[in-house]
Amino acid sequence: MPSAARWSSPGLKRSWPPRSEQPLWSVNSDEFWQWTTQGIDVPGVPNRTCLDLYKGTEKELHDKYGDAEEEIMIEIIDRNGTPIDMTWEQAQSEYGLSLTQATPPDGATVFRLVRLVYDNTPETNWRLYVLDEEGKPLPGIACFLGIRSPSGELLPDNAAPRISEDLWGQPEGRPNRALVHSDNQLNFTSFDGFIQHSLGSGSNYVPPGPGTHWAWIMAGDQGYYSDVPAGFGMWENHLMFWPVFQRQTEGGGGNGGEGKGDLAAVVEQLKRIADAAEYMVSHWPFE
């Protein structure tokens, strides 16, 4: 009988032992069984390595030994798309940014914060980008930059972010209020996948902040879920961060797009824009 090893590879899904070599758990009380020292095809390991089996399900393994808190992976890039030497943790501690993550049920559509664009130009234009599952610009999505009274406009309830099945509203007691363009089309992402607002002196702050604004994707009648990053604003020489959201399906892959031709994708985008515009016109102006 091979000696037991007290380690495992939870994400490994290949190179399992042949059925004839499967351990007999009734006579082996160890949780982990090192069944070979010659494992191959392990991502990130160039040489042969030990492979282990866990006595239980993958869920049981993660529940018992998984990290208590999943690491937040947010890329920081410049306006040209080049990664810069800054981490999400630095953006939090040095510039006052924070994040309320949505917790939707499996299968639900959720917009995740995946990147921050560091804008170091003298412009005062703030942007919010939205991408589809393949990382392409996603037009026709209603999204907002939150602001406190007396600025901005009060929004209808279903324009608030949907955080979870139990919370459809602004987190941390923030008002359901945002900057809203008088030209309604500008409240939806363009064909290049972004909305834009020109910030004034009221958006200035001194890092480590935080700034006065927050951002989200409108839930609407579709009931989309959305992360809510906060702490946006301008500091020295109009420096600022822009959020980049990506549409995802919780617990799975893409939410449409795979296996569809270019024409079908265009038709789908146009239909989404038309539906969103019809909704906004019927509810305009916001009260």
SULKA-V130823 format. One line per field, one symbol per residue. ss: DSSP state (A for helix, B for strand, O for the rest). A space follows every 50 residues. Layout:
ss=???
This chain:
ss=OOOOOOOOOOOOOOOOOOAAAOOOAAAOOOOBBBBBBBBOOOOOOOOOBB BBBBOOOAAAAAAAAOOOOOOOOOBBBBOOOOBOOOOAAAAAAAAOOBBB OOOOOOOOBBBBBBBBBBBOOOOOBBBBBBBOOOOOBOOOOBBBBBOOOO OOBBOOAAAOOBOOOOOBOOAAAOOOBBBOOOOAAAABOOOOOBBBBBOO AAABOOOOOOOOBBBBBOOOOOOOBBOBBBBBOBBAAABBBBBBBBBBBO OOOOOOOOOOOAAAAAAAAAAAAAAAAAAAAAOOOOO
